[in-house]
């Protein structure tokens, strides 16, 4: 099987596929003013057939894991059909999604039946009022019920994402640890990243994940080895806890050295980095199956343009105005 490899000998097994940039939450660090169309109509998001073709191409090029992202991917009415289409590829062993969780209580069993193997839910606070303040939605209880529903539907583990913010939630580690003590949840603290629309917020609230890492190490948590198709989190386990902690620290030294993921936006552009430039257009090759070989060639050729690092340390956020733009 061909492999996707860049000029720095990094191999790519993981595709993050955005299927919409629409979201119904108004998170302070992403879409504080709510979703606004970026100029392309909703109907111009990748169709089910286009999603089927692009994931087939990535599967042939060695992709083992696909994550459906947004925006909020479950806003797509054909979400279950999309899940089933991606699962047509036996090479793709893991099919995950990242969701705000508001539809999970109702729909998560159907997602599992369609073939979804893993779920990440965004929960930035365990305090219902603070959750409301961060997300702009009074949905904390609904999201918690959705996580319970995921376990009832048969998921053995659920990942929960929390964006780490100074003076907002960075001192809530004890509450989060208590929550996962008897629950098979991998709680992932994600460092706040600077985007084009969020520079002021970043300067005010950024705190390094190393603060949490030091606290964990002092309490006996141990770093685990990373699998080749795993995401960027450093994962820690503790013998007294059923849950795990993950830390995603994009400002850490050598963060990009282990990069194993590519992104395709909801309008069909291959993005080599979350904070890259305009991306490589793929959509003109997704209209039918006749352009399959050309699609494979373009994906492989695009990798030669991937840079060694994201340059976030230099304040370069590329075209990423907010994290819903190409799916985080």
Secondary structure, DSSP 4 states (H G I P E B T S, - for coil): ----B-TT--B--EEEEE-----S---TTT-TT-----SS-GGGSPPHHHHHHHHHHHHHTT--EEEEESS-GGGSTTHHHHHHHHTT-TT--EEEEEE-STTHHHHHHHHHHHT--EEEEE---SSHHHHHHHHSS--HHHHHHHHHHHHHTT-S-EEEEEEE-TTTTTT-HHHHHHHHTTS-EEEEEEE----TT-HHHHHHH---THHHHHHHHHTT-EEPPPPTT--S-EEEE-TT-SSEEEEE-TTSTTGGGG--EEEE-TTSEEESSTT-SS-EE-GGG-SSGGGHHHHHHHHHHHGGG--S---GGGT--TT-SSTTTTT-
